Amino acid sequence: MAASERWDDIWDQKGKFSSGRLGQAFVRDVIYRTVRDIVRLEMPDCAHKLILETGSGTGLVSLDLAAEGADVFLLDLSPQALKLSRGFFARENLKPAMVQASVLSLPFKDGIFDFTWSAGVIEHFTEDEQVVIVNEMLRVTRSNGRVLLIAPSSRASTYMKAKRYADARAMWQPGHETPLATFKHIAAKTNADIIKEYRTGRIAELHFLKYYFEWSRVLWLAWCGVVEILSRILSRFNHLPGYLLVAILKRKQ
């Protein structure tokens, strides 16, 4: 199955699941909230800023930014992802700019965005492609703007064990995915300086233990529910080093 078709299938399933009341709650799960909190931390004043999310998926975090006054662009290769995002935005009477294109070749002029970001995207590509992706994100971002990269961390032991378990049984939903220990080796091959790099999402990491319950859909959903409860009770601990690797980059002067 081609990568675009696989992602269309993933987003189609998520769209069907999110159409129900229970699904609407789960689609804004601990992973979404962790990414949302990272973006809010790194971009506290987004009103009237031009923001591009590459590989936008559901677009839910960008929806939050749009609700706060940002001008958002969503870019994804999957038509189904953009359709799903369009539905979420329509529920809030918001209409973002949407572009179907590859993250390897962004169809925008140089230096037009204040902030360009992606989450859960770059780990699905080879290192050579990752260099292209970062250079493209830098290219379309203003010289004084910022690029935010969020990807799974190979130092997150619980996540890595769950991923190996799922990979061995061909259960890992996104297909090829290589977690990263650092972005430094990628940045060194690009026109980027890393402003800061850190890990976060300690509680969110527990979400991936769901793969141990693949044999029972009821237990799979029950575990996801347990993690949701824990993530809200223990939310202050989610900022500890965990599932996600985060880097803030700027263009070299």
C-alpha positions, 0 to 999 in steps of 0.5 A: 500500500502506498504511503498516501493510501495508508494514511488515507485509511488511518484518517478515514478510520479516525474520522468514523470513530470521532463521529460518535460522542465517545470518539469525539472525547478520545480524539482529543486524547492525552497525545493531542493535549501533550502536543497542544501544550508544547505548541502553546508553550513555544508559541504563547502569542499566536494571535494574528500570526501566520502559522503553517502545520505540515503533515497536519493530520486531524488539525486539532491543535491548529484549530485551537490556534485559529480559535485564539486568533492565528491565521493557520494553514494546514498541509497534508498529503492525505485528502482524507486528513484534510477532509477530517480537519475541515469537519472539525473546523466547520463545527467551530465555524472556522475555515482554515487554508488547506493545501494537499501537498508533500512535506518534501516540497512545500508549495509556498514562497520563501519566508512567509510564515511566522511559525512552522511546525509539525508533530508526528511526521518527520520520523516516517522519513529517511534521514536524507528526507528529514534534511529536505523536510527541515530545509523546506520548513526553514525556507518558508519561515521568516528569518526571525521566525521559528520552526518546531519539530515534535517526534517520538523519542528513542529514549522513551523506554516504555514507548519503545518496548510497546513499539517493538511488541507491536512491530513484531506482530505487524500491529503498529498503525502508522507503518514505518516509524523511526524514533529519534534520540536527537535532532542535532544530526539533522540540524547539522546538515541543514541551514538550522540552529537548534535553540533548544531541545528537550523531552516531554510527555511522561504520562502520554507514553503510557498510552502505547501500552494499549498494543498489549491489549490488541486481542481485546477491543474492549480492553484496548479502549479500557486501557486508553480510558485509564490513561486518560484518567491518569493523565488528568489526575497526574497532568503536572507530571506529563511535562517530565521527560517521556514519549516526545522529543521537541526541538525549536529551530531558527534559520542560520543568519 
